[in-house]
Amino acid sequence: MTSKQSLGDFFKRWEWLLVLLIFLVTIVNARLTPYFLDTRNLMRATSDFMELGLMMLPMVFIIITGNIDLSVASMMAMCASLMGWLHMQGTNIWVAMAAALLLGLLAGFLNGYLVARVKLPSLVVTLGTFAFYRGMAYALLGDQAARGYPESFTFLGQGSIGSIRFPFSAVLFIIFAVIFSLILYKLKFGRYLYVIGNNEEAGFYAGVNVVRTKLLIFMMSGFMSALAGIVLAARFGSTRPDIGTGLELAVITAVVLGGVSISGGSGTMIGAILALVLIGEMRFGMGLINIPGQGQNIVIGFLLILSILIPHVGRELTSGNVKVNKAMVGKTAVALIMIALFAIFFFWSRTLLIA
C-alpha cells in the first residue's frame, strides 16, 4: 500500500465525517442564534451532558465486545439515591459518596456475572436490572428528594475553573476519557475487547480470559454510572429516584453514532467522544431556537439511523456487484423517504393538536 493510499484511507475514516458535521452544526447554530457562541452559554451547555459522557466511556468497551448495558441510567439513579438516603440519615457526604461508588461496582459485577459466568444475553440481563435497579432507587427515596448537600460537594457538578468558567465536571470527563483511551489503545486489555467482539470463541482459545474481561467492563460501567449519578446530584443540588430516566438510550446513541459497531469488534474512543460533542452541540443549538424535546429526539434519531445505514450501504456498494448496488440504492432511498414521512406526519399531527 502506498503512502497516498494510506492517507486516503485515513481521511475516509468515520471520525472525519463527525468532525465535518460538528463544523457544519457550529456554523448553522452560530447563524441561527447569536447566543450560541457565547462562552458562558457554551460552558453551561458542556456541563449538561458530562454525566452522559462519563457513562459513555465504559459503554464503548461493552459494545466493542458485542454486548450492551441498558441498566446504566438505573444504576446511576440507584447509587445517587443511596448517597442521598445516607446523607439524610446523617452520614458524612464523602462517606455516602464512597458507598454509592461501591454499590455501582457491585451492581456492575452482578450484570457481568450473569453475562460472563451464567452466559445469559447481555440485552436480557441488563433489561431486567434496568427495572430492578430503578426499583431499588424508589425503595430508598420513595417520592421524596434528598437535599441539603454541602457546597464542597455540589462543586463537583456546579463548580467551574478559570476565567472562562470551565466546568469541573468536564475536567472529570477529560481525565477519565484519557484513562479509558489509554486502556483501549495501550494495554493488552484493550486488544482483548476487539478480539472478543470479533470472535469470542477464538479469543478464548487464543488465551484471552473472556470471563474476567467481561466482568471488568461491566464493573467499570457500574462504577462510572455511580460517578455520573453523583455528578448529576451535585449539579442539581438534590437527588430524586427518577434522575437520568431515558439516558441509557442517549448513551448508546452516542457510542453507535461514534462508529462503534453494534455487533462488536470495531470502533474507536475518539469517534464516541466526537459523537458526544456533536449531540451536545445539536441539542444546545436546537434548545436555543426553541425546538421542543420531541423534535430534538427526531433529529438525533434520524442521525443515528444514518450512522448505521451509511457504513452498511458503503460496504454493499464496494462489493462490485452492479445488481446489488442498484438494489441497495433503491432500498436506501425507500428507507429515507419513510423516515421523512414519519417526521412530516409527527409535526403535522402536532400542529393540528395545538390548533
C-alpha positions as CSV (number, residue, x, y, z in Angstrom):
1,M,0.0,0.0,0.0
2,T,1.4,3.4,-1.0
3,S,1.6,6.4,1.3
4,K,-1.0,8.1,-0.9
5,Q,-3.4,5.2,-0.4
6,S,-2.8,5.2,3.4
7,L,-3.5,8.9,3.5
8,G,-6.7,8.4,1.6
9,D,-7.8,5.6,3.9
10,F,-7.1,7.8,6.9
11,F,-9.4,10.6,5.6
12,K,-12.1,8.1,4.8
13,R,-12.5,7.2,8.5
14,W,-15.9,7.8,10.1
15,E,-14.4,10.2,12.6
16,W,-13.7,12.8,9.8
17,L,-17.4,12.8,8.9
18,L,-18.2,13.6,12.6
19,V,-15.6,16.4,12.6
20,L,-17.3,17.8,9.4
21,L,-20.7,17.5,11.0
22,I,-19.5,19.3,14.1
23,F,-18.1,22.1,12.0
24,L,-21.4,22.4,10.0
25,V,-23.6,22.3,13.1
26,T,-21.4,25.0,14.7
27,I,-21.7,27.3,11.6
28,V,-25.5,26.7,11.3
29,N,-26.1,27.3,15.0
30,A,-24.0,30.5,15.1
31,R,-26.0,31.9,12.2
32,L,-29.4,30.9,13.7
33,T,-28.8,32.5,17.1
34,P,-26.2,35.0,18.4
35,Y,-26.3,33.3,21.8
36,F,-24.7,30.0,20.6
37,L,-21.1,31.2,20.7
38,D,-21.5,33.0,24.0
39,T,-18.7,31.5,26.2
40,R,-20.9,31.3,29.3
41,N,-23.7,29.5,27.4
42,L,-21.2,27.1,25.9
43,M,-19.7,26.2,29.3
44,R,-23.2,25.7,30.8
45,A,-24.2,23.5,27.9
46,T,-21.0,21.5,28.2
47,S,-21.8,20.7,31.9
48,D,-25.3,19.5,30.8
49,F,-24.0,16.4,29.1
50,M,-20.9,15.4,31.1
51,E,-22.8,12.7,33.0
52,L,-23.8,11.2,29.7
53,G,-20.1,11.3,28.7
54,L,-19.0,9.5,31.9
55,M,-21.4,6.6,31.3
56,M,-20.4,6.5,27.6
57,L,-16.8,5.7,28.2
58,P,-17.3,2.1,29.5
59,M,-20.2,1.6,27.1
60,V,-17.7,1.8,24.3
61,F,-15.8,-1.1,25.8
62,I,-19.0,-3.1,26.3
63,I,-20.4,-2.6,22.8
64,I,-16.9,-3.3,21.2
65,T,-17.2,-6.8,22.8
66,G,-20.6,-7.3,21.2
67,N,-22.6,-6.7,24.4
68,I,-24.8,-3.9,25.7
69,D,-25.8,-2.4,29.1
70,L,-29.3,-1.0,29.3
71,S,-29.1,-0.5,33.1
72,V,-26.6,2.4,33.2
73,A,-29.2,5.1,33.9
74,S,-30.9,2.9,36.5
75,M,-27.6,2.2,38.3
76,M,-27.0,6.0,38.2
77,A,-30.3,6.6,40.0
78,M,-29.9,3.8,42.5
79,C,-26.4,4.8,43.5
80,A,-27.3,8.5,43.7
81,S,-30.4,7.6,45.8
82,L,-28.3,5.6,48.2
83,M,-25.9,8.5,48.6
84,G,-28.9,10.9,49.2
85,W,-30.6,8.5,51.6
86,L,-27.4,8.0,53.7
87,H,-26.8,11.8,53.7
88,M,-30.4,12.3,55.0
89,Q,-29.6,9.8,57.8
90,G,-26.7,11.9,58.9
91,T,-23.8,10.2,57.2
92,N,-20.9,12.3,56.0
93,I,-21.4,13.2,52.3
94,W,-18.0,11.8,51.3
95,V,-18.6,8.5,53.1
96,A,-22.0,8.4,51.4
97,M,-20.4,9.1,48.1
98,A,-17.9,6.2,48.6
99,A,-20.8,3.9,49.4
100,A,-22.5,4.9,46.2
101,L,-19.4,4.1,44.2
102,L,-19.1,0.8,45.9
103,L,-22.7,0.0,45.1
104,G,-22.1,0.9,41.5
105,L,-19.2,-1.6,41.4
106,L,-21.4,-4.3,42.9
107,A,-24.3,-3.6,40.5
108,G,-21.9,-3.8,37.6
109,F,-20.4,-7.1,39.0
110,L,-23.9,-8.6,39.1
111,N,-24.5,-7.6,35.5
112,G,-21.1,-9.0,34.5
113,Y,-21.5,-12.2,36.5
114,L,-24.9,-13.0,34.8
115,V,-23.4,-12.3,31.4
116,A,-20.0,-13.8,31.7
117,R,-20.4,-16.6,34.2
118,V,-24.1,-17.6,33.7
119,K,-23.7,-16.8,30.0
120,L,-27.1,-15.0,29.7
121,P,-27.5,-12.5,26.8
122,S,-26.5,-9.0,28.0
123,L,-29.6,-7.5,26.4
124,V,-31.9,-9.6,28.6
125,V,-29.8,-9.3,31.7
126,T,-29.5,-5.5,31.7
127,L,-33.1,-5.1,30.6
128,G,-34.0,-7.0,33.8
129,T,-31.6,-5.0,36.0
130,F,-32.8,-1.8,34.3
131,A,-36.1,-2.3,36.1
132,F,-34.6,-3.8,39.3
133,Y,-32.1,-1.0,39.9
134,R,-34.6,1.7,39.3
135,G,-37.0,0.0,41.7
136,M,-34.2,0.0,44.3
137,A,-33.8,3.8,43.8
138,Y,-37.6,4.2,44.6
139,A,-37.3,1.9,47.5
140,L,-34.6,4.1,49.0
141,L,-36.2,7.5,48.5
142,G,-39.8,6.9,47.6
143,D,-41.4,10.1,46.3
144,Q,-39.1,12.4,48.2
145,A,-35.9,14.1,47.2
146,A,-32.6,14.2,49.1
147,R,-31.4,17.8,49.6
148,G,-29.1,19.9,51.6
149,Y,-25.8,18.8,50.1
150,P,-22.8,20.9,51.3
151,E,-21.3,23.4,48.9
152,S,-18.0,21.4,48.8
153,F,-19.9,18.5,47.3
154,T,-22.1,20.5,44.8
155,F,-18.9,21.9,43.4
156,L,-18.5,18.5,41.6
157,G,-21.4,19.4,39.4
158,Q,-21.8,23.1,39.6
159,G,-18.2,24.3,40.1
160,S,-16.0,25.9,37.4
161,I,-12.4,26.6,36.8
162,G,-10.7,29.7,35.4
163,S,-12.0,33.0,34.0
164,I,-13.9,31.2,31.2
165,R,-15.7,29.1,34.0
166,F,-14.8,25.8,32.5
167,P,-17.0,23.2,34.3
168,F,-15.3,20.9,36.8
169,S,-17.4,18.0,35.6
170,A,-15.8,18.5,32.2
171,V,-12.4,18.2,33.8
172,L,-13.5,14.9,35.4
173,F,-14.7,13.7,32.0
174,I,-11.4,14.6,30.3
175,I,-9.4,12.8,32.9
176,F,-11.5,9.6,32.6
177,A,-11.6,9.9,28.8
178,V,-7.8,9.9,28.8
179,I,-7.7,6.9,31.1
180,F,-10.2,4.8,29.1
181,S,-8.4,5.7,25.8
182,L,-5.1,4.6,27.2
183,I,-6.6,1.3,28.3
184,L,-8.2,0.8,24.9
185,Y,-5.1,1.6,22.8
186,K,-2.1,1.0,25.0
187,L,-2.9,-2.1,27.1
188,K,-3.5,-5.7,26.1
189,F,-6.8,-5.5,27.8
190,G,-8.0,-3.1,25.0
191,R,-6.9,-5.5,22.3
192,Y,-8.8,-8.3,24.1
193,L,-12.0,-6.3,23.8
194,Y,-11.7,-6.3,20.0
195,V,-10.8,-10.0,19.9
196,I,-13.9,-10.9,22.0
197,G,-16.1,-8.7,19.8
198,N,-14.8,-10.3,16.5
199,N,-14.8,-13.9,17.7
200,E,-15.3,-14.7,21.4
201,E,-14.6,-18.4,21.0
202,A,-11.4,-17.8,19.0
203,G,-10.3,-15.3,21.7
204,F,-10.8,-17.9,24.4
205,Y,-8.6,-20.5,22.6
206,A,-6.0,-17.8,22.0
207,G,-5.7,-17.3,25.7
208,V,-8.0,-14.3,26.4
209,N,-9.7,-14.6,29.8
210,V,-13.1,-13.8,28.4
211,V,-15.0,-14.1,31.7
212,R,-12.7,-11.8,33.6
213,T,-12.7,-9.2,30.8
214,K,-16.5,-9.1,30.7
215,L,-16.7,-8.9,34.4
216,L,-14.3,-5.9,34.5
217,I,-16.0,-3.9,31.8
218,F,-19.4,-4.3,33.4
219,M,-17.9,-3.3,36.8
220,M,-16.4,-0.3,35.0
221,S,-19.8,0.6,33.7
222,G,-21.3,0.3,37.2
223,F,-18.6,2.5,38.7
224,M,-18.9,5.2,36.1
225,S,-22.7,5.2,36.3
226,A,-22.4,5.7,40.0
227,L,-19.9,8.6,39.4
228,A,-22.3,10.1,36.8
229,G,-25.1,9.9,39.3
230,I,-23.0,11.7,41.9
231,V,-22.1,14.5,39.5
232,L,-25.7,14.8,38.4
233,A,-26.9,15.0,42.0
234,A,-24.2,17.7,42.7
235,R,-25.3,19.7,39.6
236,F,-29.0,19.7,40.7
237,G,-28.3,20.0,44.4
238,S,-30.7,17.2,45.1
239,T,-31.4,13.6,44.3
240,R,-34.7,12.0,43.1
241,P,-35.1,8.3,42.2
242,D,-36.2,9.3,38.7
243,I,-33.0,11.1,37.8
244,G,-31.4,10.0,34.5
245,T,-34.6,8.4,33.1
246,G,-34.0,7.6,29.4
247,L,-30.3,8.4,29.5
248,E,-29.4,4.8,28.7
249,L,-30.6,5.3,25.1
250,A,-28.7,8.6,24.8
251,V,-25.5,6.8,25.9
252,I,-25.9,4.0,23.4
253,T,-26.8,6.6,20.7
254,A,-23.5,8.5,21.3
255,V,-21.5,5.2,21.1
256,V,-23.1,3.9,17.9
257,L,-23.1,7.3,16.3
258,G,-19.4,7.4,17.1
259,G,-18.8,4.5,14.8
260,V,-18.7,1.6,17.3
261,S,-20.3,-1.4,15.6
262,I,-23.4,-2.6,17.5
263,S,-22.4,-6.1,16.6
264,G,-19.0,-5.6,18.2
265,G,-15.4,-5.9,17.0
266,S,-14.7,-2.3,15.8
267,G,-14.9,1.3,16.8
268,T,-12.8,4.0,18.5
269,M,-13.0,6.1,21.6
270,I,-12.3,9.3,19.7
271,G,-15.3,8.6,17.5
272,A,-17.6,8.2,20.5
273,I,-16.2,11.4,22.1
274,L,-16.8,13.3,18.8
275,A,-20.3,12.0,18.6
276,L,-20.9,13.2,22.2
277,V,-19.8,16.7,21.2
278,L,-22.0,16.6,18.1
279,I,-25.1,15.5,20.1
280,G,-24.4,18.1,22.7
281,E,-24.0,20.9,20.2
282,M,-27.1,19.9,18.3
283,R,-29.3,19.7,21.4
284,F,-27.9,23.0,22.7
285,G,-28.5,24.8,19.4
286,M,-32.0,23.4,19.0
287,G,-32.8,24.4,22.5
288,L,-31.8,28.0,21.8
289,I,-34.1,28.2,18.9
290,N,-37.0,26.6,20.9
291,I,-37.2,23.3,19.1
292,P,-39.1,21.0,21.5
293,G,-37.6,17.9,23.0
294,Q,-39.7,15.7,20.7
295,G,-38.3,17.4,17.7
296,Q,-34.7,17.1,19.0
297,N,-35.2,13.4,19.5
298,I,-36.4,13.1,15.9
299,V,-33.3,14.8,14.6
300,I,-30.9,12.7,16.8
301,G,-32.7,9.5,16.0
302,F,-32.5,10.3,12.2
303,L,-28.8,10.9,12.6
304,L,-28.4,7.6,14.4
305,I,-30.2,5.7,11.7
306,L,-27.9,7.4,9.1
307,S,-24.8,6.4,11.1
308,I,-25.8,2.8,10.9
309,L,-27.1,3.0,7.3
310,I,-24.2,4.8,5.7
311,P,-21.5,2.2,6.6
312,H,-23.8,-0.6,5.6
313,V,-24.5,1.0,2.2
314,G,-20.8,1.7,1.7
315,R,-19.9,-2.0,2.2
316,E,-22.5,-3.1,-0.2
317,L,-21.6,-0.5,-2.9
318,T,-17.9,-1.6,-2.7
319,S,-18.9,-5.2,-3.3
320,G,-18.5,-4.8,-7.1
321,N,-21.9,-6.4,-7.8
322,V,-23.9,-4.0,-10.0
323,K,-27.3,-5.6,-9.3
324,V,-26.6,-5.5,-5.5
325,N,-25.5,-1.8,-5.8
326,K,-28.7,-0.8,-7.6
327,A,-30.9,-2.7,-5.2
328,M,-29.1,-1.2,-2.2
329,V,-29.5,2.4,-3.6
330,G,-33.3,1.7,-4.0
331,K,-33.7,0.3,-0.5
332,T,-31.8,3.1,1.0
333,A,-33.9,5.7,-0.8
334,V,-37.1,4.0,0.3
335,A,-35.9,3.9,3.9
336,L,-35.0,7.6,3.9
337,I,-38.4,8.5,2.4
338,M,-40.2,6.5,5.1
339,I,-38.3,8.3,7.8
340,A,-39.0,11.7,6.3
341,L,-42.8,10.8,6.1
342,F,-42.8,9.8,9.7
343,A,-41.2,13.1,10.7
344,I,-43.7,15.1,8.5
345,F,-46.6,13.2,10.0
346,F,-45.4,13.9,13.5
347,F,-45.1,17.7,13.0
348,W,-48.4,17.8,11.0
349,S,-50.4,16.0,13.8
350,R,-48.7,18.1,16.5
351,T,-49.8,21.3,14.6
352,L,-53.4,20.0,14.4
353,L,-53.5,19.2,18.1
354,I,-52.2,22.7,19.0
355,A,-54.7,24.3,16.7
